[in-house]
């Protein structure tokens, strides 16, 4: 899937995957490399992402963390740039609320022949709210 550069709004200059209907519905979610070349993923918490208690739904945070696995591992997924999640774990650390800036940062722990091991932390306005890890399977080019 080819990334698209966002042209306007708060996330202008960031990238997204516009051909993923689920992520566009759950998000939208964005990714880029910061000024140091470190991958960062983010979104702004919207009313549609809240649960009945008025906090960001856990399923939304887990969907964002899964998205972030790929944002963090984008370079390591070369040459095809494509992969699928084969394992995912997470623990909730605290709430995220409407209007907060939600961010994920992490690292590729190991990149083997076809499997990548990735971990990260999601924060809400700088407060940790979810830690996550996952295993991605690199897909070959067709």
N, C-alpha and C positions, 0 to 999 in steps of 0.2 A: 504494500500500500504506500503510495507516495504522500509525503507530508506536504501540507499547504501552509504558506506563510500568511498569518493574519495581517490584514492591512489597516484596520482601524480599531478604536476602542482601547480599553485598558490593557489588552494583551497584544497590541500591535507589535509586530516583529517576532512574536512567538510563533510556534508551529502547532498544527493540529492535524488529525487524520480525518478529513471531511467525508470519506466514503464509509465510515463506520456508523451505521444508524443508531446502534445502542449507545455508543459513547457520546454522540451528539445529543441523544435524548437524556441520558443520565447526567451529562456535563452541561456545557462543553468543557473539555479538559485541554490543557495546553502544555507544551514543553519547549525548552531551549537549552542552550549552554550559557552559563553566567560569564562574567568578565574574566574568570579564571579557567574557563573551559569545562567547568563541572556541570553535568546535567541537572536540570531542575524542572519539575513539573508543577503546575498550579491551576487553580480555578478560584472564582469568587462564589461563596455559598449563596445560593438563590432560594427563594421560597419553595420552589418545586422540589428541592432536595431535602426538605425537612420532614421529620416524622411527626407523630401526634403530640410529642412533648415539646416541639418547637426547636429541636436540635437536628443537625445534619444526620440523616438516616445512615445507620451502619452499613447498609448495602451500598449506598452511594460512596462512602469512604473506602469500602473494599473494592468497588469497581474502579475508583480512582487509583488505588494502590496497584491493581492489576494493570491499568493503563501505564502507571509509572514504572512498572517492571520493564516495559518496552522502551519508554523514554530514557531510562537510565542505561539500558543495554543496547541502545540503537546502534552504536558503532560496532559493538561486539557481535551483533547479528549479521554482519557482512559475511559473505558477499551479497546474499539475497536481500538482507534487511528484513526478512520475514521470520516469524516464529509463532509458536503456540505455547500457552501456559500448560504445564503438565502437573505442577504442584503449587499450592499457595497456602500460606498460613499468615494469620494476623492476630494481634491482641489490641483491644481498645484500651487507651490510656487516659482519655478524657474527652469531653464534648467539644464539638465545633458548632458554631452558631451562625445564623443568617447574617450575611454581609461580611463575614470574616474571610481573610485571604488564606486559602488552604494551599499548602505547599508540600511537596515530597522531594526528598534528596536521598541518595543512597549510593550503592556501589555494586559493581560486578565482582563477586568473590572469586569466581573461577569460570573460565570459558574453555570448555573442552571441545572435542570433535563435533558433537551435536548438541550438548547440553550446556546451559549457562545457569549459574547460581547467583541470585541477586537478592540484596536486602536493602531496606530503607526505613525511613521514619516520615510520617505525615504530621505536619504541624498546622495549627489554626492560630493565626496571628502570633506565631512564634511559640505557642504552647504545644508540646507533644500530645497528639490525640490518637495515633495508631502506629504501631510498628508492624512491619511485614517482611516476608521473605518469599521467594518463589523460585521455581525451576522452569526454565524456558527451553523448548526444543527448537533449535534452528532448522528452518525449512530450506531445502535446496531450491535453486532457481529452476524454473521449468522452461 
